[in-house]
Amino acid sequence: MGNSTPSAQEEGPTSHRARRRSPGPRGRLLGLVALGGATALVLMVVYGHGDTAESAAEPGAGETGVTRQPAHVPATEETDTAPSKSAHHPTPSPTPTPTPSPSSSLDIAQAGTGTFTTATASGDASGKGTVRRYKVEVEGGTGLSANAAAQEIHTVLADRRGWTTDGRNGFQLVSSGPYDFEVKIATPDTVDRLCGAAGLHTHGEVNCDVGDQVIVNLKRWQTGSPEFSGPLHEYRALIINHEVGHRIGHGHETCPGPGLPAPAMMQQIDGLRGCRANAWPYDSSGTYLGGPKVP
């Protein structure tokens, strides 16, 4: 969630259609899947338009989706509370000592209302070059504030460790008007319905990307993944950075070496392969934290 190929945490460059939406069909399963007990849910990454996607119905794994014809997504644009803005390019706060992501035993709503509240929060554009406008919607019944979620996503995309450091890409949170992509946070049942309309099977566990919509599973947003040892807000940053990375043309990467930070474009849900969990494409000094490209 525009110039890109969708992926619930991965994509390629977006281009403009009606309402400045990304062109052509695409949908991508985001494999931010929690691996429980001795059983691992394995997701397959399928590439479309040069970008990736993932489906819980196919073997493989990852933080992405599959490119398909955009599905109609019913949404009721309601209002949240007063808009909020955060400073352009906020200084990143120190990463806390890693602690395990919250347990999936949290009480997560399985089904919501099926209607969405559009965040009224907006923010200044961050970064240079192409500025992609995006909005955030949250399903009723999730217990989440649309404005709070939008503010968190805005902070991630404006962070100096994020994609704006490349000097070619910028982002702006909007509440109305033209937009390039939207991020929806929905309950597992609603994710299954919306993603299933595009032929993507999320099984109540993973995210997907349909058309210009990044559909984030409430379960992943609230519980993270056992493979990611950092705090929950960092895992949420990984979801956003991975997906937006695909929208601006980045493909999958893998671990560059033991003990090094895992690339944000690595499917960390599959395991870290000796790397350390990491949510950001750049470090605080502006060095790209990449790895070998995955064919």
N, C-alpha and C positions, 0 to 999 in steps of 0.2 A: 501497500500500500503503500497523462504521465507517460514517460518514456520507459517502458519496461515490460518484462514478462512476469506475470504474477507469481507469487510464492509466499506462503504464509511466513516466510522469513527469508525470502529470497526472490530476486527478480532481475530484469534487464531494463534498458532505457524505455521511458514512456514517451508517447507522442500524443498529439492533441486530436480529439474527436469532438463530438457534441459535448458541451460542458467541459471541454479540455480533458476528456477522458482518454485513457490509453487506447491505442488502436487494436483492432483485430481481436480474435478470440484468444482467450487464455484463461487458465485456471490452474492453480497450483496447490498441491497439498503441502501444508507446512508440517513437518515432522517433528515438532517439538513434543515428543512423546515421553511420558514418564515410564521408565522400565521398572516393573514391580516384581519383587521376589525373584524366583528362579526363571520367570517367564519374561521375555523381552518382546515388545511389540516392534516388529521390524518394518520399516517403510521403504518404498522404492522411489528413487529420484528419476524423473523422466524429464528430458530436456525439450523445451518448445521455444521456438524463435530464438534459439541461442541461449536461453536461460533455463533454469531448472524448475522442477515441481515435484511434489511428492504425494503419494497416496497410501493411506493406511491399508488399502486393499491389496497392495502389491508389496513384494519383499523389497527390502532396501531400507533406507532410513533417512532422516534428515530434517532439516528445518526449511521445507519448501512445499511446492504444489505442482499442479500440472496445467499446461496451457490449453484452455478450451473456450468454446463460445460463451461469452458472458451470460450468466443467468440473471433472470429478473429477480431482484431482491426487494421484497416489500419492506418499506421503512416509513415509519411515521416520524416526521421531523418535529419533535416537541422541543421545548426549551428547558434548559437546566438553569442553574443560578447565574449570578452576574459573571460577565466575562473577566478573564484574568490575563495578564501579559507578563512575560518574564523577559529579563534583559537579553539583549542580543549577545550570543556567544558567552553564556555564563562560564565562569572559571570552574573547571571540574573539581568536585570535592574529592578528597582522598578516598581511595577504595578501602572500605572497612576490612578488618580481618575476616577471611572467608569463613562462612558458616554454612552448614547444609541448607539447601532450599527446603521450604516448608513441606511437610508430609502431605501426601495425597489424601490423608484421612480427614483433611479439612472438610467442613460441610459446604460443598459446592452445589448450587442449584442445578438440577439436571435439565429443567425446562424453564423458560421464561415466558414473557407475554407475546413474543414474536414481533413486537414493535420497538422502534429505536428512538432514543433521545439524542438529538444532535447537540454537541457541546456548543455553547455560546461563547466559550473562550476563544480568543484569537491572539496572535503574537506577531511581532516584527519578523520580517524576513531575515534569515541568517545565511551566511555564506555568499559566495560570488558566482558569477556565471548563470547557468540556467536555474531559475527558482521554481520549484514545484510546489504548488498549493495543495494542501490536503485538509480534510476535515475528519473529525472523530465522532463515532456514534456508539452508544452503549444500549444493549437490550434491556427492557424493563424486566425486573425480577432478578437481576444479577446482584443487586445490592451495591453496585458501583455508581459513583458519580461520573457523569459524562465529562464535566469540566475538570475533575481531578485527573481522570485518565488522559484527557487531552493535554493538560499541563505537563504530565509526566512524559508523554510522547514528545511534546514540544521541547522539553528540556534535553531529552536524549538527542534529538536531531540538531539542536543548537550547540551541543557540547563540543569543545575543542578537540576531543578525541574522536569525534564522529566524522561523517563523510564530507562536511563542509571544509575540512582541512585540505582537501585536494585542490581547492581554489577554483574548481569548475562547477560545483553544484551547490545549490542553496535550497532552503525549504521555508515554507510559511504556513502556519496554522490559520485556517479561516473557518468561519461559522456559516458563511453564505457566499453566494456568487460562484463563479467558475472554479473548478478544482481539478487537479490531475489524478488524485487517488483519494480513497477514504479508508480509514481503519475502523472496522466494526469489532466490538467485543461482544460475544454472544454465548449463551448457554450451550452445553454439548448437544442437546436435541435440536436446537435451532441451527447450529453449525452443520450438523448432519443433513438437515433439510436443505439449507442454502447451498452447501457444497454438493450434495447429492443431485440437485437440479442440474448441475453441470457434469454429472457423471463421476464425481469424486467421492470416495468412500472414507469418511473420517472416523467412523466407529465410536463417536463420542469422546475421542481422545486427542485428536490433532487439529491443526489449523488448516486453512486452505486459502487459495487466492483465486477469485473469480472476476474476470474482467478487470475493472479498475478498483476492485474491493479486496482489501486484506481482511479476511475473517479470522479473528483470533478466538480460540477456544477459551472460555472462562476458566476451565480447569488448568490449562497451561499458564494463564496469566496469574492465577492465584496460588499455584503449587510449584511451578518451575519444573525442573527435571533432576533426577538423582545423579545424572552425569555432570551436572553443573554444581560445583562446590561453593560458589559464591552466594551472596544474599539475593533475595527475590528481585529487588529492584535492578540488580545487575543482569539477571536472567531476562527480565522484561526488556532491558536495553539490547540484549543480544537478539531477541525476537525482532525488534524494530530495525536494528542495524543490519541484520542479515537480509531481511525482506527488502529494505530500501536499497541495499547494496545491489540486489538483482535488478531493481528498477533503474538504476543508473549504469547498468552494463557489466557488473561483476559476476563471474561464475564461481563455482565451488573451488575451494582450496583445501589443502590438507596440512597436517602438522609439519612445521619446518625443522623440528629437531627436539630431542628430549629436554624437558624443563623450560622450553620457550612458550610464550603465550600462544594459545590456539587462535588462528585467524577468525575474525568475525564471520567470514564466508566459509568456514569449515562447518560441516554437519556434526556439531559437537554432541548431539543426541546419540550418535553412533559410537561414541567413545573418543577419548582425547589422544590416543596413540602416543602417549608420553608427554604431551603438551600440558600446559596449565590452562584451566578454564579462563576464558577472556571474552568480554562482551564488546570490545571496541576495535574499530579498524585501524586507529592510530593511537600511539601513546601520547603522554602529555607534552612531549618535546616535538611532536609532529612526525615521528617516524612511523611508516606504514608497517603494521603487524601482519604481514602476509605470509603465504606459504606456497609450495608448489601447486600449480593448477591441476585440478582433477579433470581428466579427459572427458 
